[in-house]
Amino acid sequence: QQELAMVTKTLIRLTPITPAVGALVEGANLTEAFDAETVRLLREAWLDRGVLFFRDQDISEAQLQAFIGYFGTPITEPSSGSYGADPKGPPVHTSHSAEIKGVAERWHADATWLARPPAATALRLVTVPPIGGDTLWANVALAYDDLVKPLRDCIDQLSAVHWMLPSLEAMRVTAHNDEIEYIHPMVTVHPETGRKVLYVSEGWTKCVVGMPPAQSMLLLALLYDHIRSPLYSMRWRWQPGDVALWDNRCLQHFAVPDYDSGRYFQRVVTAGERPRGVGDAGAAA
């Protein structure tokens, strides 16, 4: 275990969950303000591990919003309508995920069909099903690193279309905004770590730009299968009061829809920026 900081005389400890991704943070009370050094250390752990977990947090929506504010600017999630929330409402919303669980039953990052997808997501489970309802996260920076160099060199130069409308329509969910499709590089450069990230997902990627449909389908299928490898992922069994904070710029997640009721959550995201490709000015080499 790695000691991180002191907050209100409580020692915070970080325990990695798998070699690839995730860490449990113990000793942190999210109802209390963190000092600058604690925020710095937690951000460092977040960037390194991708997703941090905090157990047994009895917090309000306002406190969850204050917490994610250490990691970015909280915004009303552009896809909040798909969670049954008011798309013009406050940044944090509470929903019953059984009603919309089909939205997240594939590997995806949040809202990549936007020009500027969210940078961070925080999710707190208020209640959990008696069985099922786990979430998995995958490190798609590590997944990119493990591709053979000729394939990396190829996809470094390609872009893909990300969209949301057909998936939501298939689930009888109404889109509440007009910005539902966008083109992003297939490999992006993380703005803080400089790592290259595999930026396609079976949840939101429509096709490879400029590639015949059959070749596009085969290339994307290869990459999706690669992302699904257990080498890059972890699985979290929720308990009431758990808070997960993840980096939407380098992780994908999969919410397992193997439950019927009893899964209420609070959710909030931070503002993001346009994903940069390998060839973009200012991107890491």
C-alpha positions as CSV (number, residue, x, y, z in Angstrom):
1,Q,0.0,0.0,0.0
2,Q,1.1,3.5,-0.8
3,E,0.5,6.3,1.8
4,L,-0.8,9.4,0.1
5,A,-1.7,12.2,2.5
6,M,-3.2,13.4,5.7
7,V,-6.7,14.8,5.7
8,T,-8.3,15.9,9.0
9,K,-5.8,13.7,10.8
10,T,-6.9,10.6,8.9
11,L,-4.3,8.7,6.9
12,I,-5.3,8.0,3.3
13,R,-4.0,4.8,1.8
14,L,-4.0,3.7,-1.8
15,T,-4.3,0.0,-2.8
16,P,-4.1,-1.0,-6.5
17,I,-6.8,-3.3,-7.7
18,T,-5.2,-4.8,-10.7
19,P,-1.8,-4.1,-12.3
20,A,-3.5,-2.4,-15.2
21,V,-6.1,-0.2,-13.6
22,G,-7.9,1.0,-10.5
23,A,-7.1,1.7,-6.8
24,L,-9.1,1.7,-3.6
25,V,-8.6,4.9,-1.5
26,E,-9.1,4.4,2.2
27,G,-9.4,6.9,4.9
28,A,-10.9,9.8,2.8
29,N,-14.1,11.5,3.9
30,L,-15.7,13.2,0.9
31,T,-17.9,15.4,3.2
32,E,-14.7,17.3,4.1
33,A,-12.6,19.7,2.1
34,F,-9.1,18.5,1.0
35,D,-6.0,20.7,1.3
36,A,-3.9,21.5,-1.8
37,E,-1.3,18.8,-1.1
38,T,-4.0,16.1,-0.8
39,V,-5.6,17.2,-4.0
40,R,-2.3,17.1,-5.8
41,L,-1.6,13.6,-4.6
42,L,-5.0,12.3,-5.4
43,R,-4.8,13.8,-8.9
44,E,-1.5,12.0,-9.3
45,A,-3.0,8.7,-8.2
46,W,-6.0,9.3,-10.5
47,L,-3.8,9.9,-13.5
48,D,-1.7,6.9,-12.7
49,R,-4.5,4.4,-11.9
50,G,-7.3,5.7,-14.1
51,V,-10.1,5.1,-11.6
52,L,-10.2,5.6,-7.8
53,F,-12.8,4.1,-5.4
54,F,-14.0,5.5,-2.1
55,R,-16.1,3.2,0.1
56,D,-19.0,4.2,2.4
57,Q,-19.5,7.8,1.4
58,D,-22.7,9.2,2.8
59,I,-22.7,12.4,0.8
60,S,-25.2,14.7,-0.9
61,E,-25.3,15.7,-4.6
62,A,-23.7,19.1,-3.6
63,Q,-20.9,17.3,-1.9
64,L,-20.3,14.9,-4.8
65,Q,-20.1,18.0,-7.1
66,A,-17.6,19.7,-4.7
67,F,-15.5,16.5,-4.8
68,I,-15.3,16.2,-8.5
69,G,-14.5,19.9,-8.7
70,Y,-11.0,19.1,-7.5
71,F,-10.5,17.3,-10.8
72,G,-12.2,19.7,-13.3
73,T,-15.2,21.9,-13.8
74,P,-18.5,20.1,-13.1
75,I,-21.0,20.5,-16.0
76,T,-24.5,19.2,-16.8
77,E,-23.8,15.9,-18.7
78,P,-24.7,16.3,-22.4
79,S,-26.3,12.8,-22.3
80,S,-28.1,13.3,-19.1
81,G,-31.4,12.9,-20.9
82,S,-30.5,9.3,-21.6
83,Y,-30.3,8.7,-17.8
84,G,-33.8,10.2,-17.3
85,A,-32.5,13.5,-15.9
86,D,-33.1,17.0,-17.0
87,P,-30.5,17.9,-19.6
88,K,-30.7,21.6,-18.5
89,G,-30.6,20.7,-14.8
90,P,-27.8,20.9,-12.3
91,P,-24.5,19.0,-12.9
92,V,-25.3,16.1,-10.5
93,H,-28.3,14.0,-11.1
94,T,-29.8,10.9,-9.5
95,S,-31.3,8.1,-11.6
96,H,-32.5,4.5,-11.5
97,S,-30.1,2.7,-13.9
98,A,-32.4,-0.3,-14.4
99,E,-34.5,1.8,-16.7
100,I,-31.6,2.7,-19.0
101,K,-29.1,-0.1,-18.4
102,G,-28.8,-0.9,-22.1
103,V,-27.0,2.4,-22.6
104,A,-23.8,1.2,-21.0
105,E,-23.8,-2.6,-21.7
106,R,-20.9,-2.2,-24.2
107,W,-17.4,-1.0,-23.7
108,H,-17.3,2.8,-24.1
109,A,-16.0,6.1,-22.8
110,D,-18.6,8.7,-21.9
111,A,-20.1,10.9,-24.7
112,T,-17.3,10.5,-27.3
113,W,-19.9,11.6,-29.9
114,L,-19.3,15.1,-28.7
115,A,-16.7,17.5,-29.9
116,R,-15.4,17.8,-26.3
117,P,-16.2,14.6,-24.3
118,P,-16.2,14.8,-20.5
119,A,-12.7,14.6,-18.9
120,A,-13.8,12.9,-15.6
121,T,-16.8,11.1,-14.4
122,A,-17.8,10.4,-10.7
123,L,-20.5,7.9,-9.9
124,R,-21.9,7.1,-6.4
125,L,-24.2,4.1,-5.9
126,V,-27.0,5.0,-3.5
127,T,-28.5,1.6,-3.6
128,V,-27.4,-1.6,-5.2
129,P,-29.1,-4.8,-6.4
130,P,-28.9,-7.9,-4.1
131,I,-26.8,-9.5,-6.9
132,G,-25.4,-8.2,-10.1
133,G,-24.9,-4.7,-11.4
134,D,-21.1,-4.7,-11.4
135,T,-19.0,-2.3,-13.5
136,L,-15.8,-3.0,-15.4
137,W,-13.1,-0.5,-16.4
138,A,-10.4,-1.0,-19.0
139,N,-7.1,0.9,-19.5
140,V,-7.1,1.7,-23.2
141,A,-3.7,3.5,-23.0
142,L,-2.2,0.2,-22.0
143,A,-4.2,-1.6,-24.6
144,Y,-2.7,0.7,-27.3
145,D,0.8,0.1,-26.0
146,D,0.4,-3.7,-26.5
147,L,-0.6,-3.5,-30.1
148,V,2.2,-4.4,-32.6
149,K,4.0,-1.4,-34.0
150,P,2.8,-1.7,-37.6
151,L,-0.8,-1.6,-36.4
152,R,-0.1,1.3,-34.1
153,D,1.6,3.2,-36.9
154,C,-1.5,2.5,-39.1
155,I,-4.2,3.6,-36.7
156,D,-2.1,6.7,-35.5
157,Q,-3.1,8.2,-38.9
158,L,-6.8,7.3,-38.9
159,S,-10.0,8.9,-37.6
160,A,-13.4,7.4,-36.8
161,V,-16.9,8.6,-36.5
162,H,-18.5,8.5,-33.1
163,W,-22.3,8.6,-32.8
164,M,-25.1,8.1,-30.3
165,L,-28.5,8.3,-32.1
166,P,-28.9,4.8,-33.4
167,S,-28.0,3.2,-30.1
168,L,-30.3,5.3,-28.1
169,E,-33.1,4.9,-30.6
170,A,-32.7,1.1,-30.4
171,M,-33.2,1.4,-26.7
172,R,-36.2,3.8,-27.2
173,V,-34.3,6.6,-25.5
174,T,-34.8,10.2,-26.9
175,A,-31.7,12.3,-27.6
176,H,-32.0,15.8,-26.1
177,N,-29.4,17.6,-28.1
178,D,-28.4,18.1,-31.7
179,E,-24.7,17.4,-31.4
180,I,-24.9,13.6,-31.7
181,E,-22.0,12.7,-34.1
182,Y,-18.3,13.7,-34.3
183,I,-15.1,12.6,-35.9
184,H,-12.1,11.9,-33.6
185,P,-8.6,10.4,-34.1
186,M,-8.5,6.7,-33.5
187,V,-5.5,7.3,-31.3
188,T,-5.5,10.3,-29.0
189,V,-2.8,11.9,-26.8
190,H,-3.7,12.3,-23.1
191,P,-3.4,16.0,-22.4
192,E,-1.8,15.5,-18.9
193,T,0.2,12.3,-19.1
194,G,1.1,12.4,-22.8
195,R,0.2,8.7,-23.3
196,K,-1.3,7.5,-26.5
197,V,-4.8,6.2,-26.1
198,L,-6.9,3.8,-28.2
199,Y,-9.9,5.9,-28.9
200,V,-12.6,3.7,-30.4
201,S,-15.3,1.8,-28.6
202,E,-18.0,-0.7,-29.5
203,G,-20.5,1.6,-27.7
204,W,-20.1,4.7,-29.8
205,T,-17.8,4.2,-32.8
206,K,-19.7,4.1,-36.2
207,C,-16.9,3.6,-38.7
208,V,-13.3,4.4,-39.8
209,V,-13.2,7.5,-41.9
210,G,-12.2,6.9,-45.5
211,M,-12.1,3.1,-45.2
212,P,-14.4,0.7,-47.1
213,P,-17.2,-0.6,-44.8
214,A,-15.9,-4.2,-44.8
215,Q,-12.4,-3.2,-43.9
216,S,-13.6,-0.7,-41.3
217,M,-15.8,-3.3,-39.7
218,L,-12.9,-5.8,-39.5
219,L,-10.4,-3.3,-38.1
220,L,-12.8,-2.1,-35.4
221,A,-13.7,-5.7,-34.5
222,L,-10.1,-6.5,-34.0
223,L,-9.5,-3.5,-31.8
224,Y,-12.7,-4.1,-29.7
225,D,-11.6,-7.7,-29.1
226,H,-8.2,-6.4,-28.0
227,I,-9.8,-3.9,-25.5
228,R,-11.9,-6.7,-24.0
229,S,-8.8,-8.6,-22.8
230,P,-8.7,-9.2,-19.0
231,L,-5.1,-7.9,-19.2
232,Y,-6.3,-4.3,-19.3
233,S,-9.4,-4.4,-17.0
234,M,-10.8,-4.7,-13.5
235,R,-14.3,-5.5,-12.1
236,W,-16.0,-3.7,-9.2
237,R,-18.7,-5.1,-7.0
238,W,-20.6,-2.0,-5.7
239,Q,-21.7,-1.5,-2.2
240,P,-24.1,1.3,-1.1
241,G,-22.1,4.6,-0.7
242,D,-19.3,3.6,-3.1
243,V,-17.9,6.5,-5.2
244,A,-15.9,5.8,-8.3
245,L,-13.9,8.6,-10.0
246,W,-12.5,7.8,-13.4
247,D,-10.5,9.4,-16.2
248,N,-12.7,9.4,-19.3
249,R,-9.8,10.3,-21.5
250,C,-8.0,7.0,-21.2
251,L,-10.5,4.5,-19.8
252,Q,-13.5,2.7,-21.1
253,H,-16.1,1.0,-18.9
254,F,-18.9,-1.6,-19.1
255,A,-21.9,-1.7,-16.8
256,V,-23.1,-5.2,-16.6
257,P,-26.9,-5.3,-17.1
258,D,-27.6,-8.5,-15.1
259,Y,-30.1,-7.0,-12.7
260,D,-33.7,-5.8,-12.7
261,S,-34.1,-3.2,-10.0
262,G,-32.5,-1.6,-7.0
263,R,-29.6,0.3,-8.6
264,Y,-29.9,4.0,-7.9
265,F,-26.9,6.3,-8.6
266,Q,-25.6,9.9,-8.4
267,R,-23.5,11.0,-11.4
268,V,-21.5,14.0,-12.4
269,V,-18.9,14.8,-15.1
270,T,-16.4,17.5,-15.8
271,A,-15.8,19.6,-18.9
272,G,-13.4,18.1,-21.4
273,E,-11.5,19.4,-24.4
274,R,-11.2,18.3,-28.0
275,P,-9.2,15.0,-28.2
276,R,-5.9,15.5,-29.9
277,G,-4.5,13.1,-32.4
278,V,-0.9,12.0,-32.7
279,G,-0.3,14.4,-35.6
280,D,-2.0,17.4,-34.0
281,A,0.1,20.5,-33.1
282,G,1.3,20.3,-29.5
283,A,0.5,16.6,-29.1
284,A,3.1,14.3,-27.6
285,A,5.2,12.3,-30.1
